[in-house]
Amino acid sequence: MSWFDNRWNFREAVSIHNTGNATTIDFSFSVSVDNARFWNNVQDDNGDVIVTASDGQTALDFKVTTWDYANKSILVKVKGYALPNGNLSTLGKVVAAYLYWGFNDGTSNGV
């Protein structure tokens, strides 16, 4: 599986349960307060958060609707994810997306 961009140091799969038969879905997800890998490496303004499709490269239209770095709370909403492969649009199928964070452009210490 390809990586979105090597300047992002971290990636984690996000499981989405398709609750309908649509081939394009909206979904939301959060990151557990216990996910130290995320919270210890994400920028405190969430400026390095990217969400991609299951191919790991196609950037999705998303918005961070809740962000509280101090209390480790994030809610990400993705709109209009065109599901890959028609068979993934079946009711109840689990679809993957990827959350990337930890951007480092090489000109600073990164996160």
N, C-alpha and C positions, 0 to 999 in steps of 0.2 A: 504494500500500500504506500502510495506516495505521501510525502510530507508537504504541507501547505507552503512553507517557506522556512529555510533553515535558520532564519533569525528568530523564530519562535522556538523556545527551548522545551516546552511541555505541551502534551496533548493527552486528552482523555476521551474515551468513547462515551457518548450519551445515548441511552436506550429510549426509544420513543415507541409507545404502544399505539398503533393505529386503531382508533376506535370506530372507524367507518370504512367505507369502501372507496373513498376518494383517492385520487392519484396525486393530489396536491393538498398538503395539510398545514395547519398552524399548530404550534406546540410551545410549551414553556417548560423550563427545568430550573432547578436550583443546584447549588453545590453544598454538600454537607459541611457543617461547621467543623467537623472532625477531619476534613480533608486537608491535612497539613501541607501536602505537596502543592496544592493550589494556593492556599492562604499565605504560605511562606514565600511564594514566588510571583504572585500577581502584583501588578502595580497598584498602589493605593488609590488610584483614580479609575481603575479598570480599563485604562487606555490601551492595554495590550491584549484584550479579550477579542477573539475571533471565533466564529462558528462556521464550520464547513459541512458539506454533505458527506455521505458515507464514503466517497472516494478520497476524502482527506484533503482535497484541493479546491473544490468549488465553494467559494464563499457564499454564505446564505445571508438573506436579509434578516437582521436581528436587532433587538434593542434590549439594553439592560434597563429593566423597569424598576428594579429595587437594588440599591447598592448601599451597604453599610459595612465598610472595611473593618472598623473597630469591633463590631459585633459579629463579623463573619457572616453576612447575609447578602445573597445575590439571587435575583430572579431574572432569567433571560427568556425573552419571548421571540420566537422565530415565526416569520410569516411567509406563506407561499412556498413551502419546501416541496418541489416537484419530486416525488418519490422515484428513485432509480428502479429500473426493471419492473415491469408491470406486475409481476408476482408479489411484490412487496406492498401492493395497494390492497391486498386482501384483508378483510376484517380480522383484527386480532394479531396480525403479524407485528413483530418487533423490527423497527427500523433504526439504523444507527446514524448518528451525526457525530461530529467531533468538536470539542471545545479546545482551543489553543490559548496559551498565555505564556508569559515570560519572554517578552520581546527583548532582544539585544541586538542593536545594529552595529556593534563592534566599536562604537565611538565613545562608549561610557562603560561603566562597570555592570550594566544590565540591572537585573533585579535579583 
